[in-house]
Amino acid sequence: MEFNDVIHGHRSIREYEDREVSQELLDQILDTGIRASSSGNMQSYSIVVTKDEELKKKLYTAHMEQSMVVDAPILLTFCADFNRMRKWLSLNDAPVHFDNFMSFMIGAIDATLAAQNCALAAENAGLGICYMGSTLANCDQIGKLLNLPPNVVPVVGYSLGYPAENPAQRDRLPKHGIVHYDQYRDYSEEILEIYKERDEKGWKRYMDIPKLKEMTERLGLKNLAQIYTITKYTKESHHEFSQTVLNYLKIQNFMNNE
Ligand SMILES: Cc1cc2nc3c(=O)[nH]c(=O)nc-3n(C[C@H](O)[C@H](O)[C@H](O)COP(=O)(O)O)c2cc1C
């Protein structure tokens, strides 16, 4: 496919054909991921490929029961990983650190860049993907199921396989609402204009799904902004997930910042 067609044709895919992805194609996708830029070329990430049905069933719970976890033939989990580097340092009589928050962030960025490279390679080959925020939100459960040692933390992950749906493309905020030239220009009332299409399309999407329409009416929600923070991403849930991530970073030896 043409590069631009791949990029601009992106849609998250949540339903998959019951069809295997060949090892040859998977290898091509992974090779593309590994070509991504990485901080200091340390490649401080690992990729866990999950195909095992029993393991996927367990991950389904950790991924908040999202059906794509069991329906897709493959799950890819991209982890910030300084375990490998630290072992190499140790074998070379070099100081062994990278056990702090900065190192986690470096690994998380490396992992995310590799993930998106893999995603584009997959989409270029006619496969579909859908990221799952549960990878980070429930990083402790997922880390345990994937047998991650200290200094390894799951950051982003997605389902991967042949699409069994053809969803409409989701809107994006207009470029002028996102890009700042030279310096950041803070927003004022024009935010309403920037979000206009989002407000209309997002609201319509909720109203078209009877279960979500009923919930929206029951809670008396009046707009998409309210849907976002009263039902989808509540203060309480984000506090809880923040605590999970911070605790797990400590357990995984990434919080030695003194
Ligand atoms: C980090 C991240 C986490 C996401 N988590 C989920 C998720 O848990 N479940 C889901 O169905 N989609 C998830 N998505 C997909 C987004 O909902 C999707 O990308 C967005 O609505 C735009 O739609 P599009 O990808 O089809 O353009 C996630 C995307 C990202 C980048």
The ligand as an SDF file (V2000), in Angstrom:
LIG
                    3D

 31 33  0  0  0  0  0  0  0  0999 V2000
   -3.0090    4.3010   24.3920 C   0  0  0  0  0  0  0  0  0  0  0  0
   -4.3420    3.9330   23.8010 C   0  0  0  0  0  0  0  0  0  0  0  0
   -5.2280    3.1860   24.5480 C   0  0  0  0  0  0  0  0  0  0  0  0
   -6.4370    2.7750   23.9870 C   0  0  0  0  0  0  0  0  0  0  0  0
   -7.2620    1.9630   24.7160 N   0  0  0  0  0  0  0  0  0  0  0  0
   -8.3600    1.4410   24.1340 C   0  0  0  0  0  0  0  0  0  0  0  0
   -9.1210    0.4600   24.8300 C   0  0  0  0  0  0  0  0  0  0  0  0
   -8.7960    0.0590   25.9560 O   0  0  0  0  0  0  0  0  0  0  0  0
  -10.2050   -0.0520   24.2020 N   0  0  0  0  0  0  0  0  0  0  0  0
  -10.5820    0.3380   22.9420 C   0  0  0  0  0  0  0  0  0  0  0  0
  -11.5830   -0.1770   22.4290 O   0  0  0  0  0  0  0  0  0  0  0  0
   -9.8620    1.2590   22.2540 N   0  0  0  0  0  0  0  0  0  0  0  0
   -8.7690    1.8050   22.8150 C   0  0  0  0  0  0  0  0  0  0  0  0
   -7.9670    2.6930   22.1220 N   0  0  0  0  0  0  0  0  0  0  0  0
   -8.3440    3.0700   20.7470 C   0  0  0  0  0  0  0  0  0  0  0  0
   -8.9200    4.4630   20.7190 C   0  0  0  0  0  0  0  0  0  0  0  0
  -10.2160    4.4510   21.2530 O   0  0  0  0  0  0  0  0  0  0  0  0
   -8.9190    4.9300   19.2650 C   0  0  0  0  0  0  0  0  0  0  0  0
   -7.6040    4.9990   18.7720 O   0  0  0  0  0  0  0  0  0  0  0  0
   -9.5910    6.3070   19.1270 C   0  0  0  0  0  0  0  0  0  0  0  0
  -10.9390    6.2520   19.4790 O   0  0  0  0  0  0  0  0  0  0  0  0
   -9.4960    6.8150   17.6870 C   0  0  0  0  0  0  0  0  0  0  0  0
  -10.0770    5.8570   16.8220 O   0  0  0  0  0  0  0  0  0  0  0  0
   -9.2390    5.2470   15.6200 P   0  0  0  0  0  0  0  0  0  0  0  0
   -8.0240    4.5890   16.1820 O   0  0  0  0  0  0  0  0  0  0  0  0
  -10.1710    4.2500   14.9620 O   0  0  0  0  0  0  0  0  0  0  0  0
   -8.8990    6.3680   14.7210 O   0  0  0  0  0  0  0  0  0  0  0  0
   -6.7850    3.1570   22.6690 C   0  0  0  0  0  0  0  0  0  0  0  0
   -5.8850    3.9360   21.9360 C   0  0  0  0  0  0  0  0  0  0  0  0
   -4.6770    4.3150   22.4860 C   0  0  0  0  0  0  0  0  0  0  0  0
   -3.7100    5.1220   21.6500 C   0  0  0  0  0  0  0  0  0  0  0  0
  1  2  1  0
  2  3  1  0
  2 30  2  0
  3  4  2  0
  4  5  1  0
  4 28  1  0
  5  6  2  0
  6  7  1  0
  6 13  1  0
  7  8  2  0
  7  9  1  0
  9 10  1  0
 10 11  2  0
 10 12  1  0
 12 13  2  0
 13 14  1  0
 14 15  1  0
 14 28  1  0
 15 16  1  0
 16 17  1  0
 16 18  1  0
 18 19  1  0
 18 20  1  0
 20 21  1  0
 20 22  1  0
 22 23  1  0
 23 24  1  0
 24 25  2  0
 24 26  1  0
 24 27  1  0
 28 29  2  0
 29 30  1  0
 30 31  1  0
M  END
$$$$
